[in-house]
Amino acid sequence: VAGGYLLFHRRLPHIWTAVSSDLQEWQDHQILMETIPGGWEEFKIGIAGPPLRIRQGYLMIYHAVDKNHTYRLGAALLDGENPRKVVRRLPEPILEPELEWEKAGHVPNVVFSCGQVVKDDFLYVYYGAADRVIGVAGIELSKIVF
């Protein structure tokens, strides 16, 4: 960003960014996205892998936790010129625990991703479920309406 580096991180409970010119010192820590009281994103949120460059800007997948400690995945669009600006945040999760192997395990009711890829306008989200197994989910980018 502007000839430097951009870091996405979390200070509970929100998603933050910081900038650096040398990867040693980080400045200008700013909240990128906050939790939303009363819903599926109310307890804490965190980035779920590097944002992906798409035609509209940067697609950021993130995890969100509610008051019952259920982990879901959401999607937000970051500005293509300034990825420290959220253009749109989908109001509903794009993935949540539904299958038995996502609901039962070491930590129940968890879907948690650390990486995604876009290939041929299709988003593949690789995720852990219930801290026991891994899975992959996919959706056409055109179905994620930004």
C-alpha positions as CSV (number, residue, x, y, z in Angstrom):
1,V,0.0,0.0,0.0
2,A,1.5,3.3,-1.1
3,G,4.9,1.6,-1.5
4,G,4.8,-0.1,1.9
5,Y,3.2,-3.2,3.5
6,L,-0.3,-3.7,4.9
7,L,-0.9,-6.0,7.8
8,F,-4.3,-7.4,8.8
9,H,-4.5,-8.5,12.4
10,R,-6.9,-8.8,15.4
11,R,-7.1,-7.1,18.6
12,L,-10.1,-8.6,20.2
13,P,-12.8,-8.4,19.2
14,H,-12.3,-6.6,15.8
15,I,-10.3,-6.9,12.6
16,W,-7.5,-4.3,12.4
17,T,-4.9,-3.1,9.9
18,A,-1.4,-1.5,10.3
19,V,1.2,-0.3,7.8
20,S,5.0,-0.6,7.6
21,S,7.8,0.5,5.3
22,D,10.2,-2.2,6.5
23,L,8.2,-5.1,8.0
24,Q,9.8,-4.3,11.4
25,E,7.9,-1.4,12.7
26,W,4.1,-1.2,12.4
27,Q,2.2,2.0,12.6
28,D,-1.2,3.5,12.1
29,H,-3.2,0.7,13.6
30,Q,-6.9,1.1,12.6
31,I,-10.0,-0.9,13.0
32,L,-11.1,-2.3,9.6
33,M,-14.3,-4.1,10.7
34,E,-16.1,-4.2,14.1
35,T,-18.3,-6.8,15.6
36,I,-22.1,-6.3,15.2
37,P,-24.1,-6.6,18.4
38,G,-27.0,-9.0,18.5
39,G,-26.2,-11.3,15.6
40,W,-23.9,-13.9,14.2
41,E,-20.8,-11.5,14.4
42,E,-21.3,-10.2,17.9
43,F,-18.6,-11.9,20.0
44,K,-15.4,-11.6,17.8
45,I,-14.3,-11.5,14.2
46,G,-11.0,-12.3,12.5
47,I,-9.6,-12.5,9.0
48,A,-9.5,-15.9,7.4
49,G,-6.6,-15.7,5.0
50,P,-5.2,-13.0,2.7
51,P,-7.8,-11.0,0.8
52,L,-8.1,-12.1,-2.9
53,R,-7.9,-9.6,-5.8
54,I,-11.1,-9.8,-7.8
55,R,-12.6,-7.5,-10.4
56,Q,-14.5,-5.3,-7.9
57,G,-11.6,-4.9,-5.4
58,Y,-10.4,-7.4,-2.7
59,L,-12.5,-10.2,-1.4
60,M,-11.9,-10.8,2.3
61,I,-13.3,-13.9,4.0
62,Y,-13.5,-13.7,7.7
63,H,-14.7,-15.8,10.6
64,A,-17.2,-14.5,13.1
65,V,-18.3,-15.9,16.5
66,D,-21.7,-15.4,18.2
67,K,-22.5,-15.4,21.9
68,N,-23.0,-19.2,21.8
69,H,-19.5,-19.6,20.3
70,T,-20.6,-20.8,16.9
71,Y,-18.1,-19.9,14.2
72,R,-19.3,-18.9,10.8
73,L,-17.6,-17.4,7.7
74,G,-18.5,-14.1,6.2
75,A,-17.4,-12.1,3.2
76,A,-16.6,-8.4,2.7
77,L,-15.4,-6.4,-0.3
78,L,-12.4,-4.1,0.3
79,D,-11.7,-1.1,-1.9
80,G,-9.3,-2.0,-4.8
81,E,-7.3,1.2,-4.4
82,N,-7.4,1.4,-0.6
83,P,-7.9,-2.1,1.1
84,R,-8.2,-0.3,4.4
85,K,-11.7,0.7,3.4
86,V,-14.7,-1.8,3.5
87,V,-16.9,-1.2,0.5
88,R,-19.5,-3.8,1.4
89,R,-20.0,-6.5,4.0
90,L,-22.5,-9.3,3.3
91,P,-25.2,-9.4,6.0
92,E,-25.4,-13.2,6.2
93,P,-22.7,-15.8,6.5
94,I,-21.4,-17.6,3.5
95,L,-20.7,-20.8,5.4
96,E,-21.9,-22.0,8.8
97,P,-21.9,-25.4,10.6
98,E,-24.7,-27.5,9.1
99,L,-23.4,-31.0,8.6
100,E,-22.9,-33.4,11.5
101,W,-19.1,-33.4,11.0
102,E,-19.1,-29.6,11.3
103,K,-21.2,-29.6,14.4
104,A,-19.6,-32.5,16.4
105,G,-15.9,-32.7,17.2
106,H,-13.2,-31.4,19.5
107,V,-14.8,-27.9,19.3
108,P,-18.4,-28.2,18.1
109,N,-20.1,-25.8,15.8
110,V,-17.0,-24.4,14.1
111,V,-16.1,-23.7,10.5
112,F,-12.8,-21.9,10.3
113,S,-10.8,-21.0,7.2
114,C,-7.2,-19.9,6.7
115,G,-7.2,-19.9,3.0
116,Q,-9.2,-19.5,-0.2
117,V,-8.5,-19.4,-3.9
118,V,-10.4,-18.2,-7.0
119,K,-10.2,-20.2,-10.1
120,D,-12.3,-19.6,-13.2
121,D,-14.6,-17.2,-11.3
122,F,-15.3,-19.9,-8.7
123,L,-14.3,-19.3,-5.0
124,Y,-13.0,-22.3,-3.1
125,V,-12.9,-22.0,0.7
126,Y,-10.8,-24.6,2.5
127,Y,-11.8,-24.9,6.1
128,G,-11.5,-26.8,9.3
129,A,-14.7,-28.2,10.9
130,A,-15.2,-28.8,14.6
131,D,-11.4,-28.8,15.0
132,R,-11.4,-32.3,13.8
133,V,-11.7,-32.5,10.0
134,I,-11.1,-30.4,6.9
135,G,-13.4,-29.6,4.0
136,V,-13.8,-27.4,1.0
137,A,-16.8,-25.4,-0.1
138,G,-17.3,-23.5,-3.3
139,I,-19.5,-20.9,-4.8
140,E,-19.5,-18.9,-8.1
141,L,-18.2,-15.4,-7.5
142,S,-21.3,-14.0,-9.2
143,K,-23.5,-15.4,-6.4
144,I,-21.6,-13.4,-3.8
145,V,-23.5,-10.2,-4.6
146,F,-21.4,-7.1,-4.0
